[in-house]
Amino acid sequence: MFEAVEELVGEHADLETKLADPSVHADQANARKLNKRYAELTPIVATYRSWKQTGDDIETARELAHDDPDFAAEVKQLEKDREGLTDRLRLLLVPRDPSDDKDVILEIKAGAGGDESALFAGDLLRMYLRYAERVGWKTEIIDATESELGGYKDVQVAVKTKGGNGATEPGQGVWARLKYEGGVHRVQRVPATESAGRIHTSAAGVLVTPEAEEVEVEVHANDLRIDVYRSSGPGGQSVNTTDSAVRITHLPTGIVASCQNEKSQLQNKEQAMRILRSRLLAAAQEEAESKAADARRSQVRTVDRSEKIRTYNFPENRISDHRVGFKAYNLDQVLDGDLDTMIQACVDADSAAKLAAA
């Protein structure tokens, strides 16, 4: 493990040198990429340095304890600190979800339970809006279909960090926290529509997807086939008399762009390249959105009570997450936006599973 960390320390130092060079910032896209990687490595490097320093402190304390037994307690504390730093270092080395820094689109859909499910969907919406307010995120309701009783049949919300798409610190984006919310949420309570006081069970589905970013396309000359041919159409100087029209084919995708309107071959080539880049960008964006849609569909196959990830039991003021065995009796506080403890239980379980698989 520590050999790998030494390599990351070297990479961190190299990035620090590059970022100090003003010429690097002339290419904003590359500078952002380098800054992001630098920020990802900084916690690892800082923890590793603390781990090494603690090791040196332990050796010093042991030497002092040899002459003065009063230092024995300090040795034990330093050893305990180093164990904690070792665990933190292992955790930091677990591969990160590349989408953790992204903003999300959150959708809540009423399911089994009719009007009561729609009312519960409204409660979930309020819970997420309150949570976003607590942590300082921005929210925007994109689309909503309200029910007759005041709940929601379907509602979509954009949830963003203060800085827009992407967090200020690695792993602190909206997706890093809300990705665990995707699934079927079951509620047990006496509905407002129930006159006999019987407890009903209904469900609503929550779907969370990282918001698709504007993708960058890179076009390599070796991926292009450029054909020139004689322009057709109304006559004029150089038209119909020279091979000035240009057709460019992007071989990996088969996307074609052509232009014959300009007077020169060079001008037509430039215009065709502009068209090709825009088409490649549109295709890449469509692919990114398609992948997000696939992830969205996989979260909730059917909004059915048997698919539940979490249960909200109103009579007992209990909330249970069935994936990680989390249970607490503060449902009223959770519905008011106090989600951190429950989400952290999912984060810890996910980290533990990744550590076990590493």
N, C-alpha and C positions, 0 to 999 in steps of 0.2 A: 504493500500500500504506500509506504513512505517514498519508494523510488518514484512512483507515479506522481506523488506530491512535489518532489524535487523538480520534476519536469514542468509541472504547472507553475512553480515558483519562477523558473527560468522564463517561461512564456509570459508570465505577468510582468517581469522586469523588461522583457523585450517590447511588450506593448506600451509600457510606461515611456520607454525611450521614443517609440514611434509617435505616440500622442503628443510628446513635447515638441515634435518637429512641426512648425507652422505649415509646411508644404503638404503634410498629410491631410489637413483640414480643407484643402482646396477641393478635394473630392468628398463631398458631404456624405454620400452613401457609404463610402468606405470608412470614413471617420465614425459614423454611427455604428457600423459593424464592429470596429475595433473598440469603441467605447463600451458597447454592450458586453463583449467578451471580457474586457478588463474588469467591468463591474461584476461579472459572474465569478471571476477568479479571486477578486479581492477578499471575500469572506474566508475562502479556503486558505489563502496565503496568510491572512491575519491569524487564523486559528492555528495554523501550523507553526507560526513564529511563537505564539503563546505556548504551544505544546513543547517546543524546543527550549524556550526560556524556563518553563516549569521544570524540565528535566535537569537543567543546570542548577536551578534553585534547590532541587531535591538533593543533589550531590553536595552542595554547600551546606545544607541543613544537616545532612548525615555526618559530615565532618565535624560540625559544631556540636552535634548531639553526642559524638564520641567523647568529647571533653566535658560537655554540660548536658545532663539528662533532660533539662528543661526544654531543649529543642526537639525532643522526641515527638511532642504533640504537633509541632509545626511540620515535621516530616510526614506525619500521617495526613495532615490536612493538604499538604502539597501533593501527596500521592493520590488523594481523592480528587483533587482538582485536575490532575493529569488524566485520570481515568475518564472524567467528564469531557475533557478536551479531545481525548481519543475517540469517544463515542460521537462527539459532534463532528469531528473530522471525517469519520466513516460516513456519517449521514450526508455531509456536504459533498462527498465524492459519489453518492448515488446519482446516476444519470437523471437530469431534470426533464420534465415535460417541456418541450420547446414552446408550447402555447401558454405557459404559466403567466407570462407578462401581458397577455392580451386582454382586451375588453371582451364583453360577451353580449349575446342576444339571449334573453331569458323569456321563455314562453310558458304560460300556465294554461292548461286545458281542463275544463270540467269533464268528468267521466261518469262512472257508475254512481247513481244516486240522484239524478235529476236536478231539481232546483237546489237541493241541499249541497250537491257537489259544486254548483256554480257559486253558492255563497261561500263555501270553503275555499274555492279558487280566489275569491276576493280577499279572504283572510290571509292566504299565502302571499298574494300580491302586496298587501299592507305590510306583512312581515319582512319581505325582501326590501321594500322601499325604506322601512325603518332601519333595517340593518345597513343598507347603503348609506343612509344619513349618518348613522353612528360612526362608520369608518371613513366618511368623507368622500364617498363616490358620488358621481353624477348619474341621474336616471332620466330616461325619457320614454314615455309610453308611445310606442310606434303605431300600434293598432289594437283595438279592443272591441269585443262584441259583448255587450252587457246582457244580463238576464232580466226577466221581468221583476224579480224580487230584489235586484240591486247587486247581485254578484256578477261573475263573468263566465261566459261560455268559453271564451278564448281571449287572452291578452298577451301582447308581446312588448317587452321592455328592453331598451338598450341600457346597459350598465357600464359606466366608464370611470376610469381613474381621473383625478383632477387634471392630469396632463394630457388627457385624450388617450388615444390607442397606445397602450404600453405603459408600464409602471415606472416609477422613478428608481426603484430598486428591484434587482432580479428576484423572481419568485413572489413578488408582492402585487401582481396584477389581479384583476377580478377573477379570471379563470382559475388561478391557483387556489382560490377559496370556494367559488361557487360551482366548480366542476363536480363536486360531490353531491350536489342537490338534484341532479338529473335522475328521474325515476318516478315511480308512483307513490304518492303520499296519501295515506289512509286516515280518515277521521272517524272517531266514535263519539257521538254526542246526541243530545236531544235537539232535533232541528226546530227552527222557529215555526215551521209548518206543522209540527206534531202536536196535536191537542191532547193526546193520552199520556204524554210524558215518557214515551218509550225511546230507548237509545237506538239510533240508527247508525249504520256504517256506510260510508260513501268514500269516493276517491277522486283525486285530481292528479293530473300528470304535469310534471315540471320538466322542461327540456332546456338544456343549456348548451350553447355552442360558442366557440371563440369567434369573435367578429372578424370577417375576412378583411385582410389588409390589401392595399393596393400593391400588386405584385410587380416586381421588376423583371424585365426580360433582357436576356443577353443574347445577341446575335453574333455567331462566329462566321467568318468568311468561308470556312471549309464546309459549312452547312448550307451554303447557297448555290443555286444554279442560276446563272444569269444568261438569258437569251435576248438577242436583239433582232428586230425585224422591221420591215418597212411599214410606216404608219399608213392607216387607211382613213378615209373620211374626206372632208372638204380640202381642196387643194390649197397650195400656198408655198412659199419658199421653204425648202427642205422637207416638206410634207409630201409623201408618195414618191419621193426621189432618192431618199437616203434611209439607211437602217438606223433611225433615231429612236424608234419605240423600244421599250425595255420591259421584259417580263422576268420577275424574280420568283424563284420557287424555294421555299424553306424545306429542305429535304427531310429533316426529322419529323415534321408534322404534315407535309404536303400542302401547306398553305401557300397560295399564289397571290401575287400583287403585280399589277402592270400599269404602265402609264405611257401615253403617246401624245399627250396634249402639248408638251413643251417643244421648243424648236430644236434643242440639242439632246443628244443621247445622255449627256451628263445630267442635264436638268431632269429628264425623265427618270433616270436611275435614282436620283435623290428623292423625287416624289414617290416612286414605287417603294423605296425603302421606308419612307414615312408611313405609307399605307400598310406595309408588311409589319412594321413594329406595332402599329395600333391593333392589327388583327391578332398578332401573337399575344399582345397584352390582354385582349379580350378573351382569347382562348385559355390563357393561364388563369385569369380571374374566374372564368366559368368552372375550370377544374377545381380551383381552391374552394369555391362555393359548393360544388358538388360533394367534395370530401366532407365539408362541414355539415351538409344535409344528411350524408350517410351516418355521421357520428350522432346527429340529432335523432334520426330514426331509430338507432340502436339503443337509445336510452329508454324509450318507452314503446314496447311493441304494441301493447293494448293498455288503455287506461282501465285496468281491472284491479279489483281489490287484492287478488291473489298475487299480483306482481309487485306488491308493496316493498319499498325500501325503508319506510318510516311510518310510525303510527302516532297520531295525536289523540290522546284519550282525555276528553274534557272532564268527565265525572271524577277522575282520579288526579287531574292536573298533571298527567304523565306524558312524557314524550319518549319514544323508543326508536333507535336506529337499529334495524335488524341486521345490517351488514357487519357492524362492529360490536354489537352487544351493548351499545350505549343506552343508558336509561337515566332519566332525571324527572323530578317532580316540580318543575318550574315552567310548565307549558305556557302559563300566562305571560311570563317574562320572555320566553322564546318568541311567541307570537307578536310581542312588542319590539322585536328586532334583536334580542340578546342571543345571537346564534354562535358566537365565537367558541364556546366550550364544546358544543356539539360538532361543529365543523372541525375543530382541532382534534377531536377523537378520530375523525375520518382521516385527517392528515397524518396523524401518528400511526394509525393502522396501515396506511398506504406506505409510509416510510419504512415501517417494520417489515412489511412484505418485500419491499425492494431490497432492504439490507439482507434479508434471509436468502434472497435469490442471487445476490451479488457474489 
